[in-house]
C-alpha cells in the first residue's frame, strides 16, 4: 500500500506541469510572454536553446496564433533585430549585421526596410570606410546633380546612411535638399507639358518622404499640367487630329493611371477611328480602313464599335470580290432588281426585320453585297434605318430584349457611324441589368447570369455592370 501511494505521488509530480499547461493555457502563454519580454529587454533576440525572445514569443503564438499581443511582440522583436543590424553595421561587425538582418527577414518585417540596410551592408563591405564613405559618395553625387538615377545617386545613398544612422543630420539635410531639387524638376517638367516625367519625379519623392513640405505645391502644378493636356487632347479631337489627341491622353494616363476622363477620351478616339474605318471600307479603301482599325484596337480593344467595323470591312471585301467575279454585268443587274423588288414587297408588308431570311433588311444585305455603291441600295438603307430605330424602341418598351438586340444590330449595320448608337447600346445594356436584377430578386439566378452576359456583350462599359456582377458573385460563381 505504501509503495502504491509513493508511485502515485511520483506520477502526479511528473505530469503536474504539463497537465496545468493543458488546463490553463492562458497561464502558460503569459509565462512565455514574460520570458520573451525579459529576453528582448536584455537584447537576446534569438538563442539556440530556445531562451531567446523570438523562440519564447513563437511558442506563445503556437498556443494561440490569434492573440494580438503575441503578434505585436514578434513585430517588436523584428524591429529590434533591425536596430541591432544598424548598430553592428555602424560598428563594422558585418557578420553580426547579416545575422540580425536574417532574423528580421524571418520575422517578416517589410522587405523594403530590410533591403535598404542589406544594400548598405554590401556597399560598405565592398568600398570600405563604412558610413562616412557612404555619406561622402552621396554628397558627391548630389553635387554632380545625380539625384535619383540609380543606386550610386544621392537619394539612394542617403537612404543607406539613414538606414544605419537614422538621426545622422548631414544625411537628413542632404536628403531634404535632394528631394526639394527633385520637386523643382517635377514642377519645371510639368510646366513644359512633360507630365509623365514630372509625375515620375513626384512619385519618387513620395516614396522617400510622403510628408515633404513641398509635395502639395508640386501636386498642384502637376494637376494643372494634366488638365491642360486633357484640354489640348479635346481640341485635337475636335479638329480631327486623332493621333495627336491619343498621344496626349496616353501621356496623361502614364502620369495618372487612375484618370478615368483620359481613359474615356481614348475610348472616344477609338470609336472615331472605327467610324473612319467604316467610311473607308465603304469606299473600298481597305488598307486605310485596316490601319484605322489597328489604331482603334491599340486604344480600346474591347469596344463594340471595333467589332462592328470589322464586320463592315469584311462585308465590303466580300462585295468587292463579288463585283470582281466573272458574273456578267447584265446578270448582276437582273439579280439586283429581283432583290430590290423583294425588298419593297417586304417593306409594304411591314416585314422590316422579320421573318429571318425574308425581311426587308435581309434583302437589303443581299443587295448591298451585290452592288454596295448602287444608289438604289443606299436609298433602301435610308428607308430601313428609321424602321430599325423604331423597332428598337418598341421592343425596349415591351422588355423584349433579344428582339431589341436584333434591331440594334440592324441599325449598326445600316449606319455604323450613327452618333445615336452609343446611347442606344447603353440603354439596352441597362435594361438587361434592370430585368436581370428583378429576376435575381425573384430567385432566378440563371437568367440573371445570362442578363449580365448580354449587357457585357452590348456595352461592356455600362457603369451598372460591376455592381450587378458583385451581387451575382454572392449567389453563384461567374464563368
Secondary structure, 3 states (H helix, E strand, C coil): CHHHHHHHHHHHHHHHHHHHHHHCHHHHHHHHHHHHHHHHHCCCCCCCCCCCHHHHHHHHHHHCCCCHHHHHHHHHHHHHHHHHHHHHHHHCCHHHHHHHHHHHHHCCCCHHHHHHHHHHHHHHHHHCCHHHHHHHHHHHHHHCCCCCCCCCCHHHHHHHHHHHCCCCHHHHHHHHHHHHHHHHHHHHHHHCCCHHHHHHHHHHHHHHCCCCCCHHHHHHHHHHHHHHHHHHHHHHHHCCCHHHHHHHHHHHHHHCCCCHHHHHHHHHHHHHHHHHHHHHHHCCCHHHHHHHHHHHHHHHCCCHHHHHHHHHHHHHHHHHHHHCCCCCHHHHHHHHHHHHHHHHHHHHCCCCCCCCCCCHHHHHHHHHHHCCCCHHHHHHHHHHHHHHHHHHHHHHHCCCHHHHHHHHHHHHHHCCCCCCHHHHHHHHHHHHHHHHHHHHHCCCHHHHHHHHHHHHHHCCCCCHHHHHHHHHHCCCCCC
